[in-house]
Amino acid sequence: LYSKAHFHEFVIQVPFSSEKLLKKMASKKIQGGFNLTPYYPELGNAILVCVTETKTDADLFCYLKALSETIEECI
């Protein structure tokens, strides 16, 4: 959503309900992020994603795969 530099956290927008995406991710046992929509409705269907040094490359690839699959399921 924002093009400026970020550290550990960033915001993504999805073209459908953030809540729906996060519930589907949770059903895959993946914490997809934090739904910002109730707090910042002006951002639309926005999700805050946090990635720290505790996550491995394998963790990140797993997250991206699940996110991609979930987006495909929801569209």
LINQUIZI-V341703 format. One record per pair of residues at least 12 apart in sequence whose ideal C-beta (glycine too) atoms are under 10 Angstrom apart, sorted by the first residue. I is the first residue (numbers start at 1). J is the second residue. Records with the same first field share a line. If there is no record, write none. Layout:
I=J / J
This chain:
1=13 / 36 / 43 / 44 / 46 / 47 / 48
6=49 / 51
7=51 / 52
8=49 / 50 / 51 / 52 / 53 / 55
9=33 / 34 / 48 / 49 / 50 / 51 / 52
10=33 / 47 / 48 / 49 / 50 / 51
11=33 / 34 / 36 / 40 / 43 / 46 / 47 / 48 / 49
12=32 / 33 / 36 / 45 / 46 / 47 / 48 / 49 / 67
13=36 / 37 / 43 / 44 / 45 / 46 / 47
14=32 / 44 / 45 / 46 / 47 / 67 / 70 / 71 / 74 / 75
15=44 / 45 / 71 / 74 / 75
16=45 / 71 / 74 / 75
17=35 / 37 / 45 / 74
18=32 / 33 / 34 / 35 / 36 / 37 / 38 / 43 / 44 / 45 / 46 / 47 / 48
19=35 / 37 / 38 / 45 / 47
20=35 / 45 / 70 / 73 / 74
21=33 / 35 / 45 / 47 / 67 / 70 / 71 / 73 / 74
22=34 / 35 / 47 / 70
23=35 / 70
24=66 / 67 / 69 / 70 / 71 / 73 / 74
25=47 / 63 / 66 / 67 / 69 / 70
27=70
28=62 / 65 / 66 / 67 / 69 / 70
29=66
30=59 / 62 / 63 / 65 / 66 / 67 / 70
31=49 / 50 / 63
32=47 / 49 / 63 / 66 / 67 / 70
33=46 / 47 / 48 / 49 / 50 / 63 / 67
34=46 / 47 / 48 / 49 / 50
35=47 / 48
36=48
47=67
49=63 / 67
51=63
